[in-house]
């Protein structure tokens, strides 16, 4: 019997001026599709440490990680990914992409060629009291 390996992954949902940061993948899997910044959690690393590392590697930004806002399972042919999505509350530094990404963009609607339908997460964040307190003047 074939048993699949579980892999813990993290995504960072960074919303600025009402728009979410997405990266266009330059490598497989999902080459040419838009995704959040994220990746695998390494051994002996917390999920928040992993997300800070991934942001630094993929965008050259130092980030502040907020609350857990979503979780999901994705099954592939050989593994089951446990993907936790955290809100990124701030970032510093100019974006400089790694070789994993072709470009980046700020979106107020999730593009159809995204790795995952992040629209529900976007709605959840925009409806949260914390978001409304932080950004009540940004979206006017």
C-alpha positions, 0 to 999 in steps of 0.5 A, spaced: 500 500 500 502 506 498 502 512 503 502 519 501 507 524 505 504 530 509 508 536 507 507 543 511 506 549 507 505 556 508 502 562 504 503 570 506 497 574 504 499 581 504 494 586 503 496 593 501 492 599 499 486 594 498 490 590 493 494 583 494 501 581 492 501 576 488 507 573 484 507 570 477 511 563 478 517 562 473 518 555 474 514 548 475 509 547 478 504 552 476 509 556 471 505 562 469 500 562 474 499 567 480 500 565 487 501 568 494 508 568 497 510 561 500 513 555 501 515 549 505 516 549 512 523 546 514 525 542 519 526 545 526 522 552 523 516 555 526 511 556 521 512 564 522 519 563 521 518 559 515 514 565 512 519 570 514 524 566 510 520 565 504 518 572 503 526 574 504 528 569 499 522 570 494 521 578 494 527 580 498 522 583 503 522 583 511 515 582 513 511 582 520 506 576 520 499 577 523 494 572 524 492 565 521 487 566 516 486 560 512 488 553 512 487 547 506 489 541 504 491 539 497 493 532 494 498 531 489 500 524 486 505 523 491 503 528 497 498 531 501 500 539 503 497 542 509 497 549 507 496 555 512 495 562 510 497 568 514 496 575 514 502 579 513 501 586 516 507 590 514 513 589 509 520 593 508 524 593 503 524 594 495 521 588 492 526 584 488 524 577 485 528 570 486 528 566 479 522 562 482 518 568 479 517 572 473 513 578 475 509 581 481 503 585 481 498 588 486 491 585 485 484 588 488 481 581 484 484 575 484 486 573 476 483 567 473 490 563 472 492 563 480 494 557 483 488 557 488 482 561 488 484 566 493 478 570 493 475 567 499 481 569 503 481 576 500 473 577 502 475 574 509 480 579 510 476 585 507 470 584 512 474 583 518 474 588 524 482 588 524 482 590 517 477 595 517 480 599 523 487 599 519 485 601 512 478 605 513 481 611 510 485 607 504 479 604 500 475 611 500 
